[in-house]
Amino acid sequence: MATNLSKSSLRDDLTCAICCDLFREPVMLSCMHHFCKACISRYWRGTTGPVTCPQCRKEFRSKQFQTNYLVAAMVEKVRSSTSDTYIRNLEKRLSESLENHNARKEDLLCSIRKDKDKMDIIKVGLYKQMQHLTISSLSLVLQQISGFLFLLNIILTPNNKPFHSKGPASLTFDADTAHPSIHVSRDKTVAVECDVMTQPTSNSKRFLQCVNILAAQSFQSGRHYWEVEVGSSPKWDLGVASETVDRHARIKLSPENGYWTLRLRNGEQYWAGTQPWSRLQVASSPQRIGVYLDCDERKVAFYDADDMSLLCLFSKGPRGKVFPFFSPCITEGRQKPHPMKLLHYPSVVLSG
């Protein structure tokens, strides 16, 4: 509205008072009024008497005027802005500008929709992660409670005198079962994987494909507990193995193949040797692992021996004769081999 008014006022200012049309060759009199050159010339020719301004009636000595090129340029702009060609060109430019604006607007809306979709995906992922963390935390607490209850049940069971009367079993490694790359200490309590392989003797007891070793002691009945020091080793397997396992083949450590084991990989990933493997949530990295075997109830449990928190429990354990099982695993790269040590403690008689 304001633009239309300003254009109307400008047109009025550029209109000749004689012909009432836009100036054509505008000239300016000494009184500062403007007229068309032809109009003022024709006006002066048709009048007698003194030369005057048609607008303010000021008298002049002679018929003199000055061409105003600035006003002429303004008149041409106003005249061109009101022509059909100018209007069509203006409409075209406005239409193109509107199309560009709408296209830009659509691009922005599309970008906003994509960002919103990404945010929704992130929100869903965060929600699932929160749920997983919550469930994992609860599972860890329940696992620890189950471990304490399981231990309490063992301690309070009246017919469990053998477990009451002594500490962890004093196991020793059976060097005859060791893979050729496993070296055993003289006292048979330390096993470590080495680059230099011993010349294997021909016996059916030895593991030939996997870096495994068994204890010299076997169990077929009763309840038994032993502890193994694993230290800061980034990978190992330990547990129990049936007497009948295939020691000359590379097979998966699972109950179906006669193994009930706990494993560590990459220094922080603990797994139960199930089929398939089950990832365990462990609060801290145990330095000592306790293994509890109940042959009669067919249960195998693994504990963090420092705080006796339950790490893993097999409720359907082995039948028949079994051996404590160990695997220090192959050392990768330039890592220093980490030994596995069987822990021995003096016998302790508990009251009750």
Summary of the structure (lengths in Angstrom):
residues: 352
radius of gyration: 50.3
end to end distance: 103.9
largest distance: 148.5
contacts: 960
relative contact order: 0.11
helix: 34%
strand: 23%
